[in-house]
Amino acid sequence: MRLIFSLYLLLLTFISFAQNESCWPNSRGNIQLQGTTNANFPQKVKLKWTYNADGIFKSAPVICDNKIVVGSTNGTLYCLNMQGDSLWGFATENSIEAPALIHNGVVYFGNLSGSLYALELNTGTKIWEYKTENQIMGTPTLLKKDGKEILAVGSYDYYLHGVDAKTGLSLWKYESDNFLNSAPALSNENAVFGGCDGFLHQVNMNSGLSTGKVEIATYVASSPAVENNKAYIGDYDGGFTCIDLKNKTIEWRYQNPDNDLPFIASPSLVEDKILIGSRDKFIYCFNKFNGELLWKKNTGSRIDASTIANNKQVLLINMRGDLMLLNHSDGNTVWNYELGVSAINAPAVIEGAIVVAGSDGNVYLLSSEY
């Protein structure tokens, strides 16, 4: 009974952070950073509205409670409603390139000054501010356990910081050997993340102590997707790796035979497949169990933005501004919408809406043409 109760509590933790049809709480949809959605993609799309901000967008939008939240290089975090009206803006002293996390009516995000903020979602009122020693480029992750909420966020000060989500006070710091650029995924109460030191790290969220690391490349900018004690991650050397988190070993690795252009994007993990875009212009689909390349497709321009998949299709945007929906069974195109501006980070997806933050400083909402 004790084991059953423990598993029940763990399930509740993941449910509280799960993406659903009306909420996209972080840039990868859930706390395991799997890049998947339960929403249906529109099978034909049209542009409903745009919102123009002073600056450009390098961070990904997130959506919850009918509010779109996205940070700009002008240092402002914007909150819009689903009709494209501004609800509030929160100005910081430096560029915001890290996507936000929304949880229980609070927005958590970092900027290039190394500040991590907590704001009220409804009003934009600051709850607290925590300072690291260098820029924050990735989304925090959050563990909820025994009534306590712990954030983990990486910084270019080489540390993964453990922060009390309610008070903003420091709980612990874990030191890596180089910049931390990406977002950590949560697996069995461990933060799992890559770094510019080329390792995939595991750090216990309660203690801040290392539970192991595996060397995979010279440089890792991508965030991992995790499932069943496995982590899937791309790297700057053009490799894509599956790591056994329990045994701390590489289970399989794909190395592109044609080039060594990097995987900057993070993968989508759906059914038996892994999907990820590359700077070589291709989207790749692998068998998650053995790394077999199932198909790849040339999109016409490099892909830095991460993919989003549901149980049938995968959505991506490339640096030319082509927003594409593909069948992930074979890579065939369902539609291609020419947005005309690049996007560095992933769209946000809920039922009936696709939101893109463009490099031209506009937020775009697309939905079904019907």
C-alpha positions in Angstrom: 0.0 0.0 0.0 2.9 2.3 0.8 4.3 1.7 -2.7 0.9 2.3 -4.3 0.5 5.6 -2.4 4.0 6.7 -3.5 3.3 6.0 -7.1 0.0 7.8 -6.8 1.7 10.9 -5.4 4.3 10.7 -8.3 1.5 10.5 -10.8 -0.2 13.5 -9.3 3.0 15.5 -9.6 3.3 14.8 -13.3 -0.5 15.4 -13.9 -0.2 18.8 -12.3 2.4 19.8 -14.9 1.0 17.9 -17.9 0.1 19.8 -21.1 -3.6 19.6 -22.0 -5.8 20.9 -24.8 -6.0 24.4 -23.2 -2.6 24.8 -21.5 1.0 24.7 -22.8 2.9 25.5 -19.6 6.4 25.4 -20.8 8.1 25.4 -24.3 8.1 21.6 -24.5 4.6 21.0 -23.1 5.4 18.9 -20.0 7.9 18.5 -17.3 9.7 15.7 -19.1 10.2 18.1 -22.1 8.7 15.6 -24.5 7.5 18.2 -27.0 4.1 16.6 -27.4 0.5 17.8 -27.3 -2.9 16.2 -26.8 -4.4 18.9 -29.0 -5.5 18.3 -32.6 -3.6 20.3 -35.2 -5.8 22.2 -37.7 -5.7 20.5 -41.1 -5.8 23.9 -42.8 -4.7 27.1 -41.3 -5.1 30.9 -41.6 -3.6 33.8 -39.7 -6.1 35.3 -37.2 -4.1 38.1 -35.7 -0.6 39.5 -35.1 0.7 41.6 -32.1 3.7 43.8 -32.6 6.2 44.4 -29.8 9.3 46.7 -29.7 12.1 44.2 -30.1 12.5 40.7 -31.4 11.4 37.3 -30.0 14.0 34.7 -29.3 12.0 32.9 -26.6 9.1 30.6 -27.1 5.6 31.5 -26.1 3.6 29.6 -23.5 -0.1 29.5 -22.9 -2.3 28.9 -19.8 -5.7 30.3 -18.5 -6.3 31.9 -21.9 -3.1 33.9 -21.6 -0.1 34.0 -23.9 3.2 34.8 -22.2 6.4 35.5 -24.1 9.6 37.4 -23.5 11.3 39.9 -25.8 14.9 41.0 -26.4 13.7 44.4 -25.3 13.6 43.0 -21.8 9.8 42.9 -21.4 7.7 39.9 -20.7 4.4 40.3 -22.5 1.0 38.8 -21.6 -1.7 38.7 -24.2 -5.2 37.3 -24.3 -6.3 34.9 -27.0 -7.7 37.7 -29.1 -4.2 39.4 -29.3 -4.9 42.2 -26.8 -2.2 43.2 -24.3 -3.0 42.4 -20.7 0.2 43.5 -19.1 3.9 43.8 -19.6 6.7 43.4 -17.1 10.0 45.3 -17.9 13.4 43.9 -16.9 16.8 45.3 -17.4 18.0 42.9 -20.1 16.9 40.7 -22.9 14.6 37.7 -22.3 15.6 34.7 -24.4 14.5 31.9 -22.0 11.0 30.6 -22.4 8.8 31.0 -19.3 7.2 28.3 -17.1 3.6 28.7 -15.9 2.5 26.8 -12.8 -0.5 27.4 -10.5 -1.1 31.0 -11.6 2.6 32.0 -11.4 5.0 32.8 -14.3 8.7 31.9 -13.8 11.3 33.2 -16.2 15.0 34.4 -16.5 16.8 37.0 -18.4 20.3 37.7 -19.7 21.2 39.6 -16.5 20.9 36.3 -14.7 17.7 37.3 -12.8 15.0 34.6 -12.2 11.6 36.1 -11.7 8.3 34.9 -10.3 5.2 37.0 -11.4 1.5 36.7 -10.8 0.0 35.4 -14.1 -3.2 37.5 -13.8 -1.6 40.8 -13.0 2.2 40.7 -13.9 3.0 41.7 -10.3 6.4 40.6 -9.1 6.4 38.0 -6.3 10.2 37.6 -6.0 13.5 37.9 -7.9 16.5 35.6 -7.6 20.0 36.5 -8.9 22.5 34.2 -10.5 25.9 35.4 -11.6 25.4 35.2 -15.4 22.7 34.9 -18.1 19.8 32.5 -18.0 19.0 31.0 -21.4 16.7 28.0 -20.4 13.3 27.4 -18.8 13.3 26.3 -15.2 11.8 23.0 -14.2 9.8 22.4 -11.0 9.5 19.5 -8.6 6.5 19.4 -6.3 6.9 17.1 -3.3 5.6 17.0 0.3 4.1 20.4 0.0 7.4 21.9 -1.2 8.0 23.3 -4.7 11.6 23.4 -6.0 12.8 25.2 -9.1 15.9 24.2 -11.0 17.4 26.7 -13.5 20.7 26.7 -15.3 22.9 29.7 -15.8 26.1 30.8 -17.6 27.7 31.0 -14.2 28.2 27.2 -14.6 25.7 26.4 -11.9 22.3 24.7 -11.8 20.4 26.6 -9.1 17.9 25.1 -6.8 15.4 27.8 -5.7 12.3 27.7 -3.4 9.5 28.4 -5.8 7.3 30.1 -3.2 10.0 32.4 -1.6 12.7 32.7 -4.2 15.4 31.7 -1.7 18.4 29.6 -2.7 18.2 25.9 -1.6 21.4 24.6 -3.3 23.8 25.0 -6.3 25.3 22.3 -8.4 28.5 23.3 -10.3 29.1 22.0 -13.9 32.3 22.6 -15.9 30.9 25.2 -18.4 27.8 27.3 -19.4 24.4 25.8 -18.9 22.3 26.8 -21.9 19.3 24.5 -21.9 16.3 23.6 -19.8 16.4 20.6 -17.4 13.9 17.8 -17.8 12.5 16.1 -14.7 13.0 12.3 -14.3 12.5 10.4 -11.0 13.1 13.7 -9.0 16.3 14.3 -10.9 17.0 17.4 -13.1 18.4 16.0 -16.4 20.2 18.5 -18.6 23.1 19.0 -21.0 25.8 21.6 -20.8 28.5 23.3 -22.8 30.9 20.9 -21.0 29.5 18.1 -23.3 28.0 16.0 -20.5 24.4 15.0 -19.7 24.0 15.6 -16.0 21.6 14.2 -13.4 21.1 16.2 -10.2 18.8 15.3 -7.4 16.2 18.1 -7.0 15.9 17.7 -3.3 19.6 17.8 -2.4 21.3 19.4 -5.4 23.8 16.5 -5.4 24.9 14.7 -8.6 23.4 11.3 -9.4 25.6 10.8 -12.4 26.8 12.3 -15.7 27.6 10.9 -19.2 29.9 12.5 -21.7 28.2 12.7 -25.1 29.7 15.5 -27.2 31.9 18.6 -27.1 28.9 20.9 -26.6 25.2 20.4 -25.8 22.7 23.3 -26.4 19.6 21.1 -26.9 17.3 20.2 -24.0 16.6 16.4 -23.5 13.3 14.6 -23.7 13.0 11.9 -21.0 10.8 8.8 -20.7 11.2 5.5 -18.7 14.7 6.2 -17.5 15.9 7.2 -21.0 17.0 10.6 -22.2 17.1 11.6 -25.8 19.3 14.6 -26.8 21.0 16.2 -29.8 24.4 17.9 -29.7 26.6 20.4 -31.5 28.6 17.8 -33.1 25.7 16.6 -35.2 25.0 13.6 -33.1 21.7 12.4 -31.5 22.0 10.2 -28.4 19.8 7.9 -26.3 21.2 7.7 -22.7 20.2 5.0 -20.1 19.7 7.2 -17.0 19.7 4.4 -14.6 22.9 2.7 -15.8 24.5 6.0 -17.0 25.4 4.6 -20.3 24.8 5.4 -24.0 22.2 3.1 -25.4 22.5 4.2 -29.0 23.8 7.1 -30.9 23.1 8.5 -34.4 25.9 10.3 -36.2 25.0 12.0 -39.4 27.2 10.5 -42.2 26.7 13.5 -44.5 27.6 16.4 -42.2 28.3 17.4 -38.6 25.9 20.4 -38.4 24.4 20.7 -35.0 21.1 19.8 -33.4 20.1 23.0 -31.6 16.5 22.1 -31.4 15.0 19.7 -28.8 13.2 16.5 -29.8 9.6 15.4 -29.7 9.0 11.9 -28.2 5.8 10.3 -29.4 4.9 6.6 -29.5 7.9 4.7 -30.8 9.4 7.7 -32.5 11.8 10.6 -31.9 11.5 13.7 -34.1 14.0 16.5 -34.3 15.1 19.3 -36.6 18.7 20.1 -37.5 20.7 23.0 -38.9 21.3 20.9 -42.0 17.7 21.8 -43.0 16.3 18.3 -42.4 13.8 17.0 -39.9 14.8 13.5 -38.7 12.6 10.7 -37.4 14.2 7.9 -35.4 13.0 4.7 -33.8 13.4 5.5 -30.1 14.3 1.9 -29.2 17.3 1.4 -31.5 18.1 4.7 -33.2 17.1 3.5 -36.7 16.5 6.4 -39.0 13.0 5.9 -40.2 12.8 9.0 -42.5 14.2 12.5 -43.0 12.9 15.4 -44.9 14.5 18.5 -46.3 12.5 21.6 -45.2 14.5 24.1 -47.3 16.1 26.0 -44.4 17.9 25.3 -41.1 15.8 24.4 -38.1 16.6 25.9 -34.7 13.1 25.7 -33.3 11.9 22.6 -31.6 9.2 20.4 -33.0 5.8 19.6 -31.5 4.0 16.3 -32.2 0.7 14.7 -31.4 -0.2 11.1 -32.0 -0.4 11.6 -35.8 1.5 14.7 -36.9 4.5 16.9 -36.2 4.6 20.7 -36.4 7.8 22.6 -37.1 9.1 26.0 -38.3 12.3 26.7 -40.1 14.5 29.8 -40.3 12.9 30.8 -43.6 9.6 31.1 -41.9 7.9 28.0 -43.3 5.5 26.6 -40.7 4.9 23.0 -41.6 2.6 20.2 -40.5 3.9 16.7 -41.5 2.6 13.1 -40.9 5.1 11.6 -38.6 4.4 8.1 -40.1 6.2 9.0 -43.3 7.2 12.7 -43.3 4.6 13.7 -46.0 3.4 17.3 -45.9 -0.1 18.1 -44.7 0.3 21.8 -45.2 3.0 24.5 -45.4 2.2 28.0 -44.3 4.7 30.7 -45.4 4.8 32.9 -42.3 7.7 34.8 -43.9 9.7 35.4 -40.7 12.0 33.1 -38.9 11.4 31.6 -35.5 14.2 30.5 -33.2 12.1 28.8 -30.7 9.1 26.4 -30.8 5.4 27.5 -31.3 2.9 27.0 -28.5 0.0 24.7 -29.3 -3.4 24.4 -27.7 -6.7 23.2 -29.1 -7.7 25.6 -31.9 -4.6 27.7 -31.9 -0.9 27.8 -32.9 1.1 30.7 -31.5 4.4 31.7 -33.0 6.8 34.4 -31.7 8.7 35.7 -34.7 12.2 37.2 -35.1 10.5 40.3 -36.4 8.9 41.1 -33.0 5.5 39.9 -33.9 3.3 37.3 -32.1 1.2 35.4 -34.6 -1.9 33.3 -33.9 -3.0 30.8 -36.5 -6.0 28.5 -36.4 -8.3 26.5 -38.6 -9.5 28.3 -41.7 -13.0 27.2 -41.0 
